[in-house]
Amino acid sequence: MKILVSDSIVEAGVQRLREAGFEVEVKTGLKPEELIRVIPEYDGLIVRSATKVTREVIQAGKNLKAIGRAGIGLDNIDTEAAKERGIRVLNTPEATTISVAELTIGHMLALARHIPQATASLKAGKWEKKLFMGTELYGKTLGIIGLGRIGREVAKRASAFGMDLVAYDPYVREGDVRDLGLKLLPLEDLLRYSDYITIHVPLTPETKHILGKRQFELMKPGVRIINCARGGVIDEQALYEALVSGKVAGAALDVFEEEPPKDNPLLKLDNVIGTPHLGASAEEGQERAGVEIAAKLISALS
């Protein structure tokens, strides 16, 4: 059987596939039309977030039996089209959990203490101590939208900073998270009480623009927003307006509705910091993801 790896994974994952007897070809950076042209040759496909596995790709994959995503989300794979063809879709939801949770905390600290802006100022030869007065996380209320694996790991780390924790997740009961020391609230209440809000939900029709104009109006003045989940869960135009008005004091974004972002007005604001979708980009997380997806594909194709 032949497997195509169209986004980079660790060499250990590729080697594991070859040791299991599969013929593996690594071809990254394929354009959509190139992927459609070559996919008929392969029984398995491994991607990360760059490759878009559309209905057209799946229909062209006449030998395709399994698609593996070395990561959490599946929004770059047409899972419905795969289901119709009987193609298994696999991912590694636990592999990069810690990586994303730690980046979330890093963004929160950078937002509270203006670390990126102060670094840029210092490198420009300035010494602007008064300009970059920050705030402590201690005693602040953190609202967590989504209590899956990542949301729970963020809660554990934020608790160590002495933050008060509230969360919204319609699929979680109070007893399920009693050990996290947080309180479950309706979304509107979470928005009213939180000093910081972090989002950890997949992008679905239900979660698209879960934070929009009406939600920003409900928030307390000076709230700070962190999104290391998926672009599209925040209405970027509404966020921009809230930042310009001062209702939102700052935002830290790892993901955007369009990636890479082109002329995104959010990136022109001084109170916005960002990273280029680095949530899972930690050496340890990528090692786990690559090896785990290889093992899952071997099992599926065997």
C-alpha positions in Angstrom: 0.0 0.0 0.0 1.1 3.6 -0.7 0.8 6.5 1.6 1.1 10.2 0.7 2.4 12.6 3.4 1.3 16.0 2.1 2.3 18.1 5.1 5.5 17.6 7.1 5.5 15.2 10.0 8.4 14.1 12.1 10.7 11.6 10.5 10.0 9.0 13.2 6.4 8.9 12.0 7.4 8.4 8.4 9.9 5.7 9.5 7.3 3.9 11.5 5.1 3.6 8.4 8.0 2.3 6.3 8.9 -0.3 8.9 5.3 -1.5 8.8 5.8 -2.3 5.1 4.1 0.7 3.5 5.5 2.7 0.6 5.6 6.3 1.8 6.1 9.4 -0.3 6.5 12.8 1.2 5.2 15.6 -1.1 4.6 18.8 0.7 3.3 22.1 -0.7 1.1 20.5 -3.4 -1.4 22.8 -5.0 -5.0 21.6 -5.0 -5.0 20.6 -8.6 -1.7 18.7 -8.1 -3.1 16.8 -5.1 -6.2 15.8 -7.1 -3.9 14.6 -9.9 -1.7 12.3 -7.7 -4.2 11.1 -5.1 -5.5 8.2 -7.1 -2.2 6.4 -6.5 -2.5 6.3 -2.8 -4.3 4.2 -0.2 -3.6 6.5 2.7 -3.1 10.3 3.1 -1.5 12.1 6.1 -2.0 15.9 6.5 -1.7 18.6 9.1 -3.5 21.9 8.7 -2.1 23.2 5.4 -3.6 20.6 3.0 -7.3 21.0 2.3 -8.8 17.6 1.7 -11.9 18.7 -0.2 -14.7 16.6 -1.7 -12.9 16.9 -5.1 -9.8 15.4 -3.6 -11.7 12.6 -1.9 -13.7 11.7 -5.0 -10.4 11.6 -7.0 -8.9 9.2 -4.4 -10.2 6.0 -6.0 -7.9 3.9 -3.8 -8.1 6.0 -0.7 -9.0 4.1 2.5 -7.9 6.3 5.3 -7.0 10.0 5.9 -4.9 10.9 9.0 -4.7 14.4 10.4 -1.6 14.9 12.6 -3.4 17.2 15.0 -6.7 18.0 16.6 -9.2 19.7 14.3 -10.7 18.2 11.2 -12.1 21.4 9.6 -9.6 21.0 6.7 -11.1 17.6 5.8 -14.5 17.1 4.2 -15.5 14.4 6.6 -19.0 14.0 5.1 -17.5 13.2 1.7 -15.1 10.7 3.3 -18.0 9.1 5.2 -19.9 8.7 1.9 -17.0 6.9 0.4 -16.3 4.7 3.5 -12.9 6.3 4.1 -11.8 6.4 7.7 -10.8 9.8 9.0 -8.3 9.8 11.9 -6.7 12.4 14.1 -4.5 12.8 17.2 -6.6 14.9 19.7 -4.3 14.4 22.6 -0.9 14.7 21.0 -0.7 18.5 21.0 -3.0 19.3 23.9 -0.2 20.5 26.2 1.5 22.5 23.4 -1.7 24.5 22.7 -2.5 25.0 26.4 1.0 26.3 27.1 0.8 28.7 24.1 -2.5 30.0 25.5 -1.0 30.8 28.8 2.0 32.4 27.1 -0.3 34.6 25.1 -2.2 35.6 28.2 1.0 36.6 30.0 2.2 38.5 27.0 -1.1 40.3 26.7 -1.1 41.3 30.4 2.4 42.6 30.4 2.8 43.9 26.8 5.8 41.7 26.3 5.9 41.9 22.4 5.4 45.6 22.3 8.0 46.3 25.0 10.5 44.1 23.2 10.0 46.0 19.9 10.3 49.3 21.7 13.5 48.2 23.5 15.0 47.0 20.2 14.2 50.3 18.7 16.5 52.0 21.3 13.8 53.2 23.6 13.2 52.9 27.3 9.5 53.4 27.8 8.8 51.9 31.3 5.7 54.0 31.9 4.1 53.2 28.6 4.0 49.5 29.2 2.3 49.3 32.6 0.7 45.9 32.8 -1.7 44.0 35.0 -1.4 40.8 37.1 -3.3 37.6 36.3 -3.7 37.0 40.1 -7.2 37.5 41.3 -8.6 38.0 37.8 -11.5 36.0 36.4 -10.7 33.7 33.4 -13.6 32.6 31.3 -12.9 29.4 29.3 -15.2 28.7 26.4 -14.9 25.0 25.7 -13.8 22.4 28.3 -12.3 19.7 26.1 -8.8 18.5 26.7 -7.1 21.8 26.0 -9.6 23.9 27.9 -9.1 21.7 31.0 -5.3 21.9 30.7 -5.5 25.7 30.5 -7.7 25.7 33.6 -5.1 23.7 35.6 -2.4 26.2 34.6 -4.4 29.3 35.2 -5.4 28.1 38.6 -1.7 28.0 39.6 -1.7 31.8 38.9 -4.4 32.3 41.4 -7.1 33.2 38.8 -10.8 32.6 39.4 -12.1 30.2 36.8 -15.5 30.1 35.1 -16.4 28.1 32.0 -19.0 27.5 29.4 -19.5 24.2 27.7 -23.1 22.8 27.0 -21.7 19.3 26.9 -20.1 19.2 30.3 -21.7 18.8 33.7 -20.6 20.4 37.0 -19.6 17.0 38.4 -17.3 16.3 35.5 -15.0 19.3 36.3 -15.3 19.5 40.1 -11.6 18.7 40.4 -10.7 21.8 38.3 -12.1 24.3 40.8 -14.2 26.2 38.3 -17.8 27.2 38.0 -19.9 26.4 34.9 -21.9 29.4 33.7 -24.2 30.2 30.8 -22.3 31.9 28.0 -23.8 35.3 28.7 -22.9 35.2 32.4 -19.3 34.2 31.6 -19.0 37.2 29.2 -20.3 39.6 31.9 -17.9 38.4 34.6 -14.6 37.6 32.9 -11.5 39.7 32.8 -9.9 37.3 30.3 -11.7 35.1 27.9 -10.0 32.2 26.1 -11.7 30.0 23.4 -11.1 26.2 23.0 -13.8 24.9 20.6 -13.7 23.4 17.1 -15.0 25.5 14.2 -18.5 24.2 13.5 -21.7 25.8 12.3 -22.7 26.2 16.0 -19.4 27.8 17.0 -18.8 30.1 14.0 -18.7 33.6 15.4 -19.5 32.4 18.9 -18.0 35.8 19.9 -19.7 38.5 17.7 -21.0 42.0 18.1 -23.7 41.1 20.6 -21.3 39.1 22.8 -18.7 41.9 22.9 -21.5 44.3 24.0 -22.1 42.0 27.0 -18.5 41.9 28.2 -17.0 44.1 30.9 -14.9 47.1 29.8 -11.2 46.2 29.6 -11.6 42.5 28.9 -8.8 40.7 27.1 -9.4 38.0 24.5 -7.2 35.0 23.6 -7.9 32.7 20.7 -5.6 29.7 20.1 -8.4 27.5 18.7 -9.7 28.2 15.2 -10.1 31.3 13.1 -13.8 31.9 12.5 -15.0 31.3 16.1 -14.6 35.1 16.5 -16.2 37.7 14.3 -13.0 39.6 13.4 -14.8 42.8 12.3 -16.7 42.8 15.6 -13.5 42.3 17.5 -11.8 45.1 15.6 -14.6 47.5 16.5 -14.5 46.4 20.2 -10.7 46.9 20.3 -10.9 50.4 18.7 -13.7 51.5 21.0 -11.7 50.3 24.1 -14.3 47.8 25.2 -11.7 45.1 24.6 -8.3 46.1 26.1 -6.3 43.7 24.0 -6.4 40.5 22.0 -3.9 37.7 21.5 -4.6 35.6 18.3 -2.9 32.5 17.0 -5.5 31.8 14.4 -7.4 33.9 11.8 -10.4 33.6 9.5 -8.1 33.8 6.5 -4.7 32.2 6.9 -2.2 33.6 6.2 -4.1 36.9 6.9 -4.0 39.5 4.1 -4.2 43.1 5.1 -6.0 42.1 8.3 -6.9 45.4 10.1 -6.5 43.6 13.5 -2.7 43.3 12.9 -2.5 47.1 12.5 -3.7 47.7 16.1 -1.1 48.2 18.9 -3.3 46.3 21.4 -3.3 43.1 19.3 -0.5 40.5 19.5 -0.4 37.4 17.3 1.4 34.3 16.1 1.1 32.4 12.8 -1.0 29.4 14.0 1.7 28.0 16.3 -0.6 26.2 18.8 0.7 22.7 17.9 4.1 23.8 16.8 6.2 22.5 19.7 8.8 19.8 19.2 7.3 17.5 21.7 3.7 17.9 20.4 4.8 17.3 16.8 6.7 14.2 17.8 3.7 12.8 19.5 1.3 13.7 16.7 3.5 12.3 13.9 4.1 9.0 15.6 0.5 8.6 16.8 -1.0 9.3 13.4 1.4 6.8 11.8 0.3 4.1 14.3 -3.4 4.9 13.7 -3.0 4.7 9.9 -1.1 1.4 10.2 -3.9 0.0 12.3 -6.6 1.3 9.9 -5.0 0.0 6.8 -4.1 -3.3 8.3 
